[in-house]
Each structure stands twice: as structure tokens, then as C-alpha cells.
Amino acid sequence: MGKQYSEIPDKLKQFIGDQKIFFVGTATADSKVNISPKGMDSLLILDKNRVIWLNVTGSGNETSAHIQENNRMTIMFAAFEGKPMILRLYGKAKVVHQNDSEWEGLYSLFKPIPGARQIFDLSVDLVQTSCGMAVPFFDYVEERDQLKNWALKKGEKGVKEYWQEKNQHSLDGIPTNIISKNT
């Protein structure tokens, strides 16, 4: 059933690329555990042990706060069509803000997404598959445009004002550093 790998095998790269949604899990030593669904064609495999994903503005900023205090991250994919499988990437991540020196080089690898606020750079140290036999089938219909449209309507200044109001701290009061890093 399940297998473990020290790197992302070629046979699993296609599976990752085919997924329309993935889930990111983070926590500090004593914070709430955060699990976020992600989509929007925002994840790239750079090599067998490195994955980056472009994070867009949302109602909270838990992942950023957690990673800056405790850099553990898990990314999970589940097969909602075809052969059942769950795939988890475990590793250490870092946050790349817009004013960081790595931003331009990494951001240029993505199709631009309005409201982009951070890139997470995950160094993968364990890849694990499991059966996924209890995961139901779901049909992919299309991407949602609401978040992109919201960011376009707000404009760059309005998005940064939103960060000031809503994205500076986690639920547990941990700073995200989005204002000091992105202003």
C-alpha cells in the first residue's frame, strides 16, 4: 500500500502536476494546527527535493506565521479521480516575501496571479504515499475567479491595506512580517 521515498520520484511528479487542489499543513510548537486548501495552478516542482508554491492573499496568513517560527510543512495531494492515492511531501519550508532577494527569480517561474503575497519554498525530506481508498470521487469543473477578481478590484494599494488589516498576525498572535517585508 504505502511507500516512502527520500525524494519525489518521476512517477509521482505527473500525479502532482495533474492535481487541481492540494492541502498545506503547518503549526508551531504550541499554535493551532492550520490546514489550507490551495489551487490556482500555484505549485511547481523545481527538483526531486524542492517544491515552491505561490501564496495569494486570503482572510488569514497562518502558514506564513507558522513557518517563520517553526519551518515544518506538509503538503498533501489526494486522487479525486482515477486510481486512489494520497501523497504527502514532508519537509522544511521558508517564506519568501516580495522584498526578499529570491522573490523575482522564483516569482518569474509562475504565471502571475493577482494578490500574490508570498512564495513558500519547501525542501522535501520525505515523500509518502498511502492507499487513498476511502477518498471519494469528485469531478473538477473549473477554477474559481472570485479571489483574482477581488484582488484586481482592490488594486495593489488596496491589497496591501488588506494585509495591514487582516494578514499581520496568526490566530495565535504570531507575526507574519508581511507588512515589514512587503512594504
QUIZIKA-V974467 format. One record per residue. SS is DSSP state (H for helix, E for strand, C for the rest). PSI is psi in whole degrees, 0 to 359 (none if undefined). OMEGA is omega in radians with two decimals (999 if undefined). Layout:
# QUIZIKA-V974467
((SS PSI OMEGA) (SS PSI OMEGA))
This chain:
# QUIZIKA-V974467
((C 272 -3.08) (C 150 3.09) (E 155 3.09) (E 145 -3.13) (E 153 3.08) (C 355 3.09) (C 169 -3.12) (C 111 3.12) (C 152 3.13) (H 322 -3.10) (H 338 3.13) (H 343 3.10) (H 318 3.13) (H 318 3.10) (H 312 3.13) (H 314 -3.12) (H 332 -3.12) (H 346 -3.04) (C 138 3.14) (C 347 -3.11) (C 145 2.99) (E 165 -3.07) (E 137 -3.12) (E 130 3.12) (E 132 3.10) (E 162 3.02) (C 153 2.95) (C 185 -3.13) (C 330 -3.07) (C 19 3.11) (C 175 2.95) (C 146 3.06) (C 133 3.14) (E 132 3.06) (E 120 -3.08) (E 132 2.99) (E 142 -3.13) (E 154 3.12) (C 221 3.04) (C 28 3.12) (C 53 -2.98) (C 11 -3.11) (E 136 3.11) (E 139 3.01) (E 118 -3.14) (E 323 3.04) (E 188 -3.02) (C 344 -3.14) (C 21 -3.12) (E 127 3.13) (E 140 3.02) (E 149 3.01) (E 142 -3.10) (E 120 -3.11) (E 131 3.13) (E 163 -3.11) (C 136 3.10) (C 183 -3.08) (C 338 3.08) (C 180 -3.11) (C 42 -3.06) (H 314 -3.05) (H 315 -3.13) (H 313 3.14) (H 314 -3.11) (H 312 -3.06) (H 326 3.13) (H 340 3.11) (H 325 -3.14) (C 112 -2.91) (C 14 3.08) (E 137 3.10) (E 143 2.98) (E 132 3.01) (E 129 -3.11) (E 138 3.05) (E 147 3.08) (E 138 3.10) (C 115 3.08) (C 358 3.05) (C 161 3.11) (C 206 -3.11) (C 136 -3.11) (C 141 3.04) (C 146 2.92) (E 137 -3.14) (E 129 3.10) (E 137 3.02) (E 120 3.14) (E 143 3.08) (E 195 3.14) (E 134 -3.08) (E 160 2.97) (E 154 3.12) (E 133 3.03) (E 114 3.10) (E 167 -3.07) (C 332 3.13) (C 0 3.11) (C 150 -3.07) (C 332 -3.12) (C 345 -3.00) (H 303 -3.02) (H 314 -3.13) (H 318 -3.14) (H 317 -3.11) (H 327 -3.12) (C 346 3.12) (C 343 -3.09) (C 156 2.86) (C 133 -3.12) (C 138 3.08) (C 122 3.11) (C 138 3.12) (C 8 3.11) (E 134 -3.10) (E 330 -3.13) (E 162 2.94) (E 136 3.04) (E 131 -3.08) (E 108 -3.04) (E 124 2.99) (E 109 -3.01) (E 125 3.09) (E 349 3.09) (E 133 3.05) (E 129 -3.11) (E 132 3.01) (E 154 2.98) (E 171 -2.89) (C 315 -3.12) (C 15 -3.06) (C 344 3.12) (C 358 3.13) (C 125 -3.10) (C 163 3.01) (C 139 3.01) (C 145 3.10) (C 129 3.05) (C 129 3.13) (C 303 3.14) (C 167 3.04) (C 153 3.02) (C 141 -3.14) (C 356 -3.02) (H 316 -3.09) (H 318 3.09) (H 314 -3.13) (H 321 3.10) (H 312 -3.12) (H 319 3.11) (H 318 -3.14) (H 319 3.13) (H 323 -3.04) (H 168 -3.09) (H 316 -3.14) (H 316 -3.14) (H 323 3.09) (H 317 3.13) (H 325 3.04) (H 321 3.08) (H 317 3.08) (H 317 -3.14) (H 317 -3.08) (H 319 -2.92) (H 344 -2.94) (C 13 -3.07) (C 336 -3.08) (E 152 3.05) (C 177 3.07) (C 332 -3.13) (C 8 3.09) (C 13 -3.14) (C 130 -3.13) (E 144 3.10) (C 343 -3.12) (C 19 -3.11) (H 325 -3.11) (H 312 -3.12) (H 331 -3.12) (H 332 -3.02) (H 4 -3.11) (C none 999))
